[in-house]
Amino acid sequence: MRLDNITKTTIMLFKDFSQTCEQLEETSGRLDMIDIISQVLPTLSSEELPVFVRFVMGRIFPDWSSKNLASVPIFCMKQSATWLA
């Protein structure tokens, strides 16, 4: 599995990140997933690397952060209820 469309840039575009996530989602084998991620990692800057790793692991904020998005689903449900009413 090759990611030829991702090249070394100063900033990883969200489009490239989402394409990588789509490929990971479609991949069932753990080694194949590792292969995909190992092709992307060298293209990332030192600033992007920790963000990419957190996002791929399903985290938004670093472990040391007290920030969370726990209230977002509740807000979305309440907002949807008002739109549908």
Contacts in CASP RR format, 6 or more apart in sequence:
PFRMAT RR
TARGET T0000
AUTHOR 0000-0000-0000
METHOD contacts of the structure
MODEL  1
MRLDNITKTTIMLFKDFSQTCEQLEETSGRLDMIDIISQVLPTLSSEELP
VFVRFVMGRIFPDWSSKNLASVPIFCMKQSATWLA
1 23 0 8 1.000
1 27 0 8 1.000
1 32 0 8 1.000
1 35 0 8 1.000
1 36 0 8 1.000
2 39 0 8 1.000
3 20 0 8 1.000
3 23 0 8 1.000
3 36 0 8 1.000
3 39 0 8 1.000
3 40 0 8 1.000
5 16 0 8 1.000
5 19 0 8 1.000
6 12 0 8 1.000
6 16 0 8 1.000
6 19 0 8 1.000
6 20 0 8 1.000
6 39 0 8 1.000
6 40 0 8 1.000
6 43 0 8 1.000
7 43 0 8 1.000
8 42 0 8 1.000
8 43 0 8 1.000
9 43 0 8 1.000
10 45 0 8 1.000
11 45 0 8 1.000
11 48 0 8 1.000
12 43 0 8 1.000
12 44 0 8 1.000
12 45 0 8 1.000
12 48 0 8 1.000
12 52 0 8 1.000
17 52 0 8 1.000
17 55 0 8 1.000
20 36 0 8 1.000
20 37 0 8 1.000
20 40 0 8 1.000
20 56 0 8 1.000
21 56 0 8 1.000
23 36 0 8 1.000
24 33 0 8 1.000
24 36 0 8 1.000
24 37 0 8 1.000
24 56 0 8 1.000
27 33 0 8 1.000
27 36 0 8 1.000
37 56 0 8 1.000
40 52 0 8 1.000
41 49 0 8 1.000
41 52 0 8 1.000
44 52 0 8 1.000
50 62 0 8 1.000
54 60 0 8 1.000
54 61 0 8 1.000
54 62 0 8 1.000
60 67 0 8 1.000
60 69 0 8 1.000
61 67 0 8 1.000
61 68 0 8 1.000
END
